Amino acid sequence: MIESNFSPTPFNWLTDLSPAFAAQESWHDGSYNREAIFHLMYKPEGSFAIACGAGLLAEHVRRFRFSVEVIQHLGQVTDERGCSVFSESFLNYLQRLRLRIQVNAAPEGALLMPGEPILVVQGPMAQIQLLQTAFHLLLWESTHWATIAATVRWKRGEWTEEDTPSPPPYPFNPSGWKIRAAYIGGATADEILSNVGRTARDLFPGEGLIKIQHDSGEPMVQIRRLYKGNQPLGDVWLTQSQEEEASVSKTRVRFMDENSAQPMEMQMNRFQNLYQPVLVKGHPVLAPPRLGYLRQRMLKQTEAFHTVQLKNYPHGWYL
């Protein structure tokens, strides 16, 4: 059992109003309902990242409501002149809001290459803006802490799947999310607690919600990880039209490698689609995960990749 002095108080999502300000701006300029697609990017300081936080996002959305109390709170926020900063029409929009965004994310514990997003989100612009803080705190920061923990194990050469102690309890707040992420990343009990008082680094340029597009202008929607048996061979980035073209029956795949800037052709006998649904039309479809299983997935992933030269691991756009 891990004990700590962290607060069990749930996180107050209204401490950061910048997503609401951005959504109000899109409401007033008419772009609030425009369909948009973004990718959440984390740039690892090493050779890989460990995806984390999708289960937290699903849990957050299960609780996500603009209740009467929340609307009243927002209506009472004033500027230096004492005027409400949120318009009545925007607050009415929030009160009627029903999420209908699509979020596909890499499974928690999955190993990602540099340049590969944690999630792909598509839907009305204002709804994406309203969830921006959740994307950052629940997925970006979780990925950050899980990656740090997994990197320590990687350097020690420890990826035994049996090293899976019972998961620690954690509250639904930033301290708890750090504990959860460090556990999934393979941290020891002491390493888990050491994260509680730490603060995540600032975003590097090109991190956060951005767009990853093919030369055609089409956004990335999927990554296929190619395998020969259990050995990962390369990651193929796909737009929507490319995903429809890349038949599941193909065993030979051509893509442009980001490392060498040269086309590559690979023979494989199976593949895995990295991005799986977390939210469909705003509804959580990801069942509450078993944390021990997510930690085992991370250990299995790092074990599979430890014989790969990660800096030269082929990944890039489908040809």
QUIZICOR-V105011 format. One record per pair of residues at least 4 apart in sequence whose C-alpha atoms are under 8 Angstrom apart, sorted by the first residue. I is the first residue (numbers start at 1). J is the second residue. Records with the same first field share a line. If there is no record, write none. Layout:
I = J / J
This chain:
1 = 168
2 = 168 / 169 / 189 / 193
4 = 193
6 = 175 / 176 / 196
7 = 171 / 175
8 = 171 / 172 / 173
9 = 171 / 172 / 173
10 = 171 / 172 / 173
11 = 172 / 173 / 174
16 = 133
17 = 21
18 = 22
19 = 23 / 129 / 130 / 131 / 132 / 133
20 = 24 / 129 / 130
21 = 25 / 86
22 = 26 / 126 / 129 / 130
23 = 27 / 32 / 125 / 126 / 127 / 129 / 130
24 = 28 / 86 / 90 / 126
25 = 29
26 = 30 / 31 / 32 / 125 / 126
27 = 31 / 32 / 33 / 90 / 126
28 = 32 / 90
31 = 125 / 126
32 = 124 / 125 / 126 / 127
33 = 124 / 125 / 126
34 = 123 / 124 / 125
35 = 122 / 123 / 124 / 125
36 = 122 / 123 / 124 / 125
37 = 120 / 121 / 122 / 123 / 211 / 219
38 = 120 / 121 / 122 / 209 / 210 / 211 / 212
39 = 117 / 118 / 119 / 120 / 121 / 208 / 209 / 210 / 211 / 212
40 = 117 / 118 / 119 / 120 / 135 / 140 / 207 / 208 / 209 / 210
41 = 115 / 116 / 117 / 118 / 119 / 140 / 206 / 207 / 208 / 209 / 210
42 = 49 / 117 / 118 / 140 / 143 / 144 / 207 / 208
43 = 49 / 114 / 115 / 204 / 207
44 = 48 / 49 / 114 / 144 / 147
46 = 151
47 = 113 / 114 / 310 / 311
48 = 111 / 112 / 113 / 114 / 147 / 310
49 = 111 / 112 / 113 / 114 / 143 / 144 / 147
50 = 108 / 109 / 110 / 111 / 112 / 143 / 144 / 146 / 147 / 150 / 185 / 298
51 = 106 / 107 / 108 / 109 / 110 / 111 / 112 / 118 / 139 / 142 / 143 / 146 / 147
52 = 107 / 108 / 109 / 110 / 139 / 140 / 142 / 143 / 146 / 181 / 184
53 = 57 / 108 / 138 / 139 / 140 / 142 / 143 / 181
54 = 58 / 105 / 106 / 107 / 108 / 138 / 139 / 278
55 = 59 / 108 / 278 / 286 / 287 / 288 / 289
56 = 60 / 138 / 139
57 = 61 / 134 / 135 / 138 / 139 / 278
58 = 62 / 278 / 279 / 284 / 285 / 286
59 = 63 / 284 / 288
60 = 64 / 134
61 = 282 / 283 / 284
62 = 283 / 284
66 = 70 / 71 / 94 / 95 / 97
67 = 71 / 95
68 = 72 / 95
69 = 73
70 = 74
71 = 75 / 91 / 94 / 95
72 = 76
73 = 77
74 = 86 / 91
75 = 84 / 85 / 86 / 87 / 88 / 91
76 = 84
77 = 84 / 85 / 86
78 = 82 / 83 / 84 / 85
79 = 83 / 84 / 85
86 = 90 / 91
87 = 91
88 = 92
89 = 93
90 = 94
91 = 95
92 = 96
93 = 97
98 = 282
99 = 127 / 281 / 282 / 283
100 = 123 / 124 / 127 / 280 / 281 / 282 / 283
101 = 121 / 122 / 123 / 124 / 127 / 128 / 279 / 280 / 281 / 282
102 = 121 / 122 / 123 / 277 / 278 / 279 / 280 / 281 / 282
103 = 119 / 120 / 121 / 122 / 277 / 278 / 279 / 280
104 = 119 / 120 / 121 / 275 / 276 / 277 / 278 / 279
105 = 118 / 119 / 120 / 274 / 275 / 276 / 277 / 278
106 = 110 / 118 / 119 / 274 / 275 / 276
107 = 274 / 275 / 276
108 = 184 / 294 / 297 / 298
109 = 184 / 185 / 294 / 295 / 296 / 297 / 298 / 299 / 301
110 = 297 / 298 / 301
111 = 298 / 301 / 302
112 = 116 / 117 / 118
113 = 315
118 = 139 / 140
119 = 275
120 = 221 / 275
121 = 128
122 = 128
123 = 127 / 128
124 = 128
125 = 129
126 = 130
127 = 131
128 = 132
131 = 135
132 = 136 / 209
133 = 137
134 = 138 / 139
135 = 139 / 140
136 = 140 / 141 / 208
137 = 141 / 142 / 174
138 = 142 / 177
139 = 143
140 = 144 / 208
141 = 145 / 178 / 200
142 = 146 / 177 / 178 / 180 / 181
143 = 147 / 181
144 = 148 / 200
145 = 149 / 178 / 181 / 182 / 185 / 195 / 200
146 = 150 / 181 / 182 / 183 / 184 / 185 / 186
147 = 151 / 185
148 = 152 / 182 / 185
149 = 153 / 182 / 183 / 185 / 186 / 187 / 191
150 = 154 / 185 / 186 / 187 / 298
151 = 155
152 = 156
153 = 157 / 158 / 159 / 186 / 187
154 = 158 / 159 / 302 / 306
159 = 163 / 299 / 300 / 302 / 303
160 = 299 / 300 / 303
161 = 296 / 299 / 300
162 = 296
164 = 292 / 295 / 296
165 = 292
166 = 292
167 = 180 / 183 / 291 / 292
168 = 179 / 180 / 183
169 = 176
170 = 175 / 176 / 177 / 179 / 180
171 = 175 / 176 / 177
172 = 176 / 177
173 = 177
174 = 178
175 = 179 / 196 / 197
176 = 180 / 196
177 = 181
178 = 182 / 192 / 195 / 196
179 = 183 / 192 / 193 / 195 / 196
180 = 184 / 291
181 = 185
182 = 186 / 187 / 191 / 192 / 195
183 = 187 / 188 / 192 / 295
184 = 291 / 292 / 294 / 295 / 296 / 298
185 = 295 / 298
186 = 295 / 298 / 299
187 = 191 / 192
188 = 192
189 = 193
190 = 194
191 = 195
192 = 196
194 = 198
203 = 207 / 208
206 = 210
211 = 219
212 = 219 / 220
213 = 217 / 218 / 219 / 220
214 = 218 / 219 / 220 / 239 / 317
218 = 239 / 240
219 = 239 / 240
220 = 237 / 238 / 239 / 240
221 = 237 / 238 / 239 / 240
222 = 237 / 238 / 239 / 240 / 243 / 273 / 274 / 275
223 = 235 / 236 / 237 / 238 / 273 / 274 / 275
224 = 235 / 236 / 237 / 238 / 271 / 272 / 273 / 274
225 = 232 / 233 / 234 / 235 / 236 / 271 / 272 / 273 / 274
226 = 232 / 233 / 234 / 235 / 236 / 268 / 269 / 270 / 271 / 272
227 = 231 / 232 / 233 / 234 / 268 / 269 / 270 / 271
228 = 232 / 233 / 267 / 268 / 269 / 270
229 = 269 / 270
230 = 304
231 = 304 / 305
232 = 304 / 305
233 = 266 / 268 / 313 / 314
234 = 313 / 314 / 315
235 = 314 / 315 / 316
236 = 255 / 315 / 316 / 317 / 318
237 = 315 / 316 / 317 / 318
238 = 242 / 243 / 317 / 318
239 = 243
240 = 244
241 = 245
242 = 246 / 318
243 = 247
246 = 250
251 = 267 / 268 / 269 / 270
252 = 265 / 266 / 267 / 268
253 = 265 / 266 / 267 / 268 / 318
254 = 263 / 264 / 265 / 266 / 318 / 319
255 = 263 / 264 / 265 / 315 / 316 / 317 / 318 / 319
256 = 261 / 262 / 263 / 264 / 315 / 316 / 317 / 318 / 319
257 = 261 / 262 / 263 / 264 / 314 / 315 / 316 / 317
258 = 262 / 314 / 315 / 316 / 317
259 = 311 / 312 / 313 / 314 / 315
277 = 285 / 286
278 = 284 / 285 / 286
279 = 283 / 284 / 285 / 286
280 = 284 / 285
289 = 293 / 294
290 = 294
291 = 295
292 = 296
293 = 297
294 = 298
295 = 299
296 = 300
297 = 301
298 = 302
299 = 303
300 = 304
301 = 305
302 = 306
303 = 307
305 = 310
308 = 313
309 = 313
